[in-house]
């Protein structure tokens, strides 16, 4: 059965490194998320299956931790999930429900032909302008590259109005690694100035675009287009079979979604997220407060 990097032991250790309490329940990762006023809920990211044994054990954890509910973001596609248990309801998702996955086993010319014509044009334009791509050596990320990544990330968050994790969160993420798990930074630079960055996760045979940012200057040289093409080429050369662009939504992220759709690939839609409620009255209060 296919598993997400969010269920890996490396991701579990990373969650613990940023202060989360975790469990392995029937082999699946469950993470405790704190709420205000001392409340909490349990979270199963990209759960691949929902068995009676899992539910029994997770209820015991919830009882000990006084958790309000278990949130599940399914890993399977919509058609593969059937819910027959009681006490659940659909809810918002923490991970992107829709994504685009590019098949890297295909020849490079086919990957390019699948892209939007404007994307191919922008890749050639970036090459013509002399945009360079740097794949950061792991040992140099902390020493040389992390501050550049953080500066681009904060600039983008202020410009596009979205929230970030703490600086320490990204430092721990980039330090997380294992036999089949690692994270790497790629930069696009022009005339010595970093213009775009991508934080790529590698797990088993999949490369995933987890985080990205770009500068407001020199947008005419189309650095992000070349950046992702080089990420795809590099992943393909190292034996990865798919590139997950990690999240599209025309309403929430219209510009980012158009950009990702231009890179080609196939859209995948996960099953709807849901909550299994353990403390109904408090859960109702939580739902009301969350609206505000």
C-alpha positions, 0 to 999 in steps of 0.5 A, spaced: 500 500 500 502 506 498 504 511 503 505 519 504 511 522 507 506 525 512 506 518 515 513 516 515 517 515 521 522 521 519 515 526 519 514 523 526 520 525 529 520 532 525 513 533 529 516 531 535 522 536 534 517 542 534 514 540 540 508 535 538 506 529 541 505 523 537 503 515 537 503 510 532 496 507 532 496 500 528 502 503 524 499 509 523 502 516 525 497 520 530 499 527 532 496 531 538 494 538 536 493 543 542 487 548 542 486 554 546 484 553 554 487 547 554 483 543 549 486 538 544 485 534 538 488 528 535 490 528 527 491 523 522 495 526 516 494 522 510 491 516 513 491 510 508 485 506 511 481 506 517 480 499 521 476 497 527 482 496 530 485 503 529 479 506 531 479 502 538 486 504 539 485 511 538 479 512 542 483 510 548 489 515 546 483 520 546 480 518 553 487 519 556 489 525 553 482 528 553 481 530 546 475 533 543 476 529 536 480 525 531 481 529 524 483 525 518 485 527 512 485 521 507 490 519 502 486 515 498 482 518 492 474 520 493 472 514 490 476 509 495 473 511 501 467 509 504 465 511 512 460 506 515 462 508 522 458 513 527 459 520 530 463 523 524 462 529 520 466 532 514 470 538 516 476 542 513 482 539 511 489 541 514 493 538 508 491 540 500 485 536 498 487 537 490 494 536 487 497 535 481 502 530 480 507 529 474 509 522 472 517 523 471 518 516 468 516 519 461 521 522 457 523 530 458 520 532 451 513 529 453 514 532 460 515 539 456 509 538 451 504 537 456 506 544 459 502 550 457 505 553 451 506 559 455 510 555 461 515 552 455 516 559 453 517 562 460 522 556 461 526 558 454 526 566 456 529 564 463 534 560 460 536 566 455 536 571 461 541 566 464 537 565 470 541 560 474 539 554 479 542 552 485 541 545 488 543 546 495 548 541 499 545 539 505 551 540 509 551 548 507 543 549 508 544 551 515 551 555 514 549 559 507 542 558 505 537 558 510 537 565 511 536 567 504 530 562 504 527 565 510 528 572 507 524 570 501 519 566 505 517 572 509 517 577 503 512 573 500 508 572 506 507 579 507 506 580 499 501 575 498 498 575 505 499 568 508 501 566 515 508 562 516 510 557 521 516 559 526 523 560 523 525 554 527 519 549 524 523 550 517 530 549 520 527 543 523 524 541 517 530 542 513 534 538 518 529 532 518 532 526 514 532 518 513 534 513 508 528 514 504 526 521 506 530 528 505 528 535 504 532 540 499 532 547 497 533 549 490 534 557 488 533 560 482 538 566 481 539 572 476 545 577 476 547 574 483 540 575 486 536 570 489 529 570 485 525 564 487 526 558 492 523 551 492 523 546 498 523 539 496 521 533 500 523 526 497 520 520 500 521 513 497 520 515 489 516 521 490 519 529 490 514 534 493 514 541 492 512 543 500 514 550 500 516 556 495 517 563 495 519 569 490 522 576 490 518 582 487 524 584 483 526 581 476 519 578 475 520 578 467 526 573 467 521 568 469 525 564 474 520 560 477 518 556 471 526 554 470 526 553 477 521 547 477 523 544 470 530 543 473 527 540 480 523 535 475 529 534 471 534 533 477 528 528 480 528 524 474 535 523 474 535 521 481 530 515 480 524 519 482 518 517 479 513 523 480 513 530 482 507 532 487 506 540 486 502 539 493 496 543 493 491 547 488 485 551 489 482 556 484 479 560 490 484 560 495 490 560 491 488 563 484 495 565 481 499 559 484 494 554 481 494 557 474 502 556 475 502 549 477 497 547 472 501 550 467 507 545 469 502 539 466 501 533 470 494 530 472 490 532 478 488 528 484 483 529 488 483 526 495 477 524 499 473 529 504 477 530 510 472 528 516 472 529 524 470 523 529 467 526 535 469 524 542 466 529 546 460 532 542 458 538 547 465 541 547 466 539 539 460 543 538 463 549 542 469 548 538 466 549 531 462 555 533 468 558 536 472 556 529 467 560 525 470 567 529 
